[in-house]
Each structure stands twice: as C-alpha cells, then as structure tokens.
Amino acid sequence: MPVECAHGPPISRKVALHRPPAPADPAPGAPRPVAAAPQNGSVHGKNARERQWWGPTPRLQRLRAFRALLVTGAARSATRNAGNDRGDLQKELDCRALRGLEARVRTTVLILPPPRNVAGRRDSGEKGLMKIGRIGIWHHLDALPASRAQHAAREVEELGYGALWIPEALGKEAFSHAGLLLAATRHLVVATGIANIWARDAMAMAAAQKTLGEAYPGRFLLGIGVSHQPLVQGLRGHDFRQPYAFMRQYLDAMDSSLYAGAAPASPPQRVLGALHPKMLALSAERADGAHTYFVTPEHTARTRRILGAGKLLAAEQAVVLDENPESARKIARLHMQTYLGLPNYVRNLESLGFGPADVADGGSDRLVDAIVAWGDVASVSRRIEQHLAAGADHVCIQALSASPDEVPVGQWRALAAVLIEKKNPDR
C-alpha cells in the first residue's frame, strides 16, 4: 500500500526493479558518446546507451543486484521511519528520501531465484535428479578432527560409494563440515542428512546451498528437516508446536529469498527428511525427493507410493557385520536407544505395526532385526536389495561398531566389494 506523505504524492512500497538509469545526455554542443555495437539484434536509443554504460557481463549483473539489495533495504528502513510521530521537517526529509530511493531502485536489476510452478517443482528447463549412485555411506564424523574426517571422506570416495551423508545435531555445523569434505574429495557427493531448519533462517540456508553448489557443481545435495522437539525446543528454545506448517513456510521463504552471489551452473536440489505421510507428500510437492531414516523396506515401499515416480528416495539403513546374534544386537541397541526416545520415530514404528513392548527396554529382538541389518555381507546385502526393490533410488549405509567414535572402514570395504560393482557401476 502507498505511504501517505503530507509533502508530496503517495509513494508506493512496491518498487519496480528494472535496469539501471542511462547516463544523462551530454550538454548542447558537446560530442555525443559513441554507442556500443548492437548485440543480438538492433539496439537503438536509450537501450543502446544502457548497454554502453553497463555492459552485459555477469560481474556487473551481480554488482547491480547487490546495489539493489542495499537500496531496497534502505527504502524499507525509510518507510518505517516515515510512519513515526516526528516533526514535519523530518517527515518531509523522509518523503524526499523515499522518492529519491524509489527513482533509483525503479531502474535496477535484481537476481531472483529460479521460478517454480504451482506444484512446487522447478520449471522444465533444468536437468534431472543429481547423480548420487545407488549406494552411499551415512556416518557421524563429528567427533573426528577435520583432517581425519577428510581422510574418511576420501576413503568413501575411493571405495566407489556415490555419496557421503552427514548429520547436524549437537556437533559440527552442516555447511562448514560439508565444505571441508568436498574440498578433500574430487567427485564424491556430500549430502546433509539433515541440516536443521531451526539452526538458520531460510535465506541463509538457501545462500549456503547455492554457495556450495556453485563451488562444487553437482556434488552437494541439501537435505533439510524439522529435527526433533528435544533438540529444537529443549536446546534451541524454538516453538516446535507446528513443525509441518513451519517447514512449508520455510520452503516458501527459501524459494523467494534474494541471492546476489555467483550462481550455481544448474538449479540446486534438495530433499526433505521425512517419515510421515504429510511430510512425504510435501517432499514430492516442494522438493526433489525425501531422505528417510530409521526405517524398514516396508516403509520404503510406502514412501515410494506417496512420492510417486521421478522423485529421489534416499533411505538410510543401519548395519552390523557381525554373525553373532548377541553381540550384533548389543551394538544395534546402543545405536537405537537415542531414537527410541524420540516421539517422531516411535510414532513411525507404531504405524509399521510395532507396539509399546517392541520399543521398551532398548527394543525387542523383532524391532532390532527390522531396523538394523546384521550378519555376514550376504545377509546385509539382501536388506539393501529389499530397499532398492521397494522403490529406493539410493540406500545410504550406516555401519555400526562397538565404539560409536570408530570409523568402520573395514565394514565399508567389505560391503563395497559386493555392492558397488553390482549396484553402483557409475561410481
């Protein structure tokens, strides 16, 4: 709506953003500047002067965008100040400032995010889903110094896994961590599983995604999620009462956020961390797919039905290469105890037919065997096959060991010898 101003006509809050102003015409009698040669067809008059003055280079486009952001922010600040109860002289100065800013911004170019259609998908001109292979690794590297984490990432890459998934909870910040791992590898995709939407605002999330996407083309996959109430409300102090609504608003803010940096070569892709039908449906509507965690092949089949075709489904599968039932289940329960205390995971297990007795006391044998695949390489490989047959495009393996801080390189190597050549030939 317009800003009422007693010292002139109303000023629109919505400022038109076009090209920067052309230079003023020379004084009478002065030699006129020579217009730049036409490009891509005939260019005359004002357009020719604009092209001569500004030029078509991407760097200048980014500079114009940054200038527009600064001017727009100043206009908004002046608009707020103009509504305050102050003296007439100050109000007049505010109004004059607004008119001047509006005149300058009216001819400025902004770099806007890629348009999305009503279904939430990007326009059809972009490329298909990111190539992350069919088999990846999911692992907590937070306890490792940066140099050791980078060494582990190189090991994952050399073994032929398509992607390395990293979490964000109480340890390393997701984008800083991903940047370290990307810098240490050559073609490995690094994916966040997941980056917490409560840890940064939507504009910062989108900017970080584009920053890594431009620096490492086709190698960074953003997974985002609502996390869990104890982490969000208990530790961060946010209101967790409506996580689904907050995620939808967050995606709107990401898609409309301004970004004046060097853009990625292709539109960046994202997946949502999701378990339940509403969030899975949102993953199909507003993202490139879903990342599921602490699930069974039956859940993977359900997820594929909700996502439909053409959406990435990356399912996590915890494994223990140990043929002894007692020791294997002990390691599995150590891993599961945290998740069995989180309501979101428990409700998902209940939807799969597990009851209170299954989730009590560290989990029943039936539940443990359903969530964690243990045994020899052949037994674990069969579980991976079940996820793929149920509709998963990618299975990220989380190999567990007796020491949570141990890097399970031996298990990675044993599984790669069987799975990579057969299920991940591109890597």
Buried (B, 14 or more C-beta within 10 A) or exposed (E): EEBEBEEEEEBEEEBEBEBBBBEEEEEEEEEEEEBBEEEEEEBEEEBBBBBBBBEEEEEBBBBBBBBBBEBBEBBEEBBEBBEEEEEEEEBBBBBBBBBEBBEBBBBBBBBEBBEBEEEBBBEEEEEEBBBBBBBBBBBBBBEBEBEEBBBBBBBBBEBBBBBBBBBBBEBBBBBEBBBBBBEBBEEBBBBBBBBBBBBBBBBEBBBBBBBBBBBBEBBBBBBBBBBBBEBBBEEEEBEBEEBEEBBBEBBEBBBEBBBBEEBBEBBBBBBBBBBEEEBBBBBBBBBBBBBBBBBBBBBBBBBBEBBEEEBBBBBBBBBBBBEEEEEBBBBBBBBBEEBBEBEBBBEBBEBBEBEEEBBEEBBBEEBBBBBBBBBEBEEBBEBBBBBBEBBBBBBBBBBBBEEEEEBBBEBBEBBBEBBBEEBBEEB
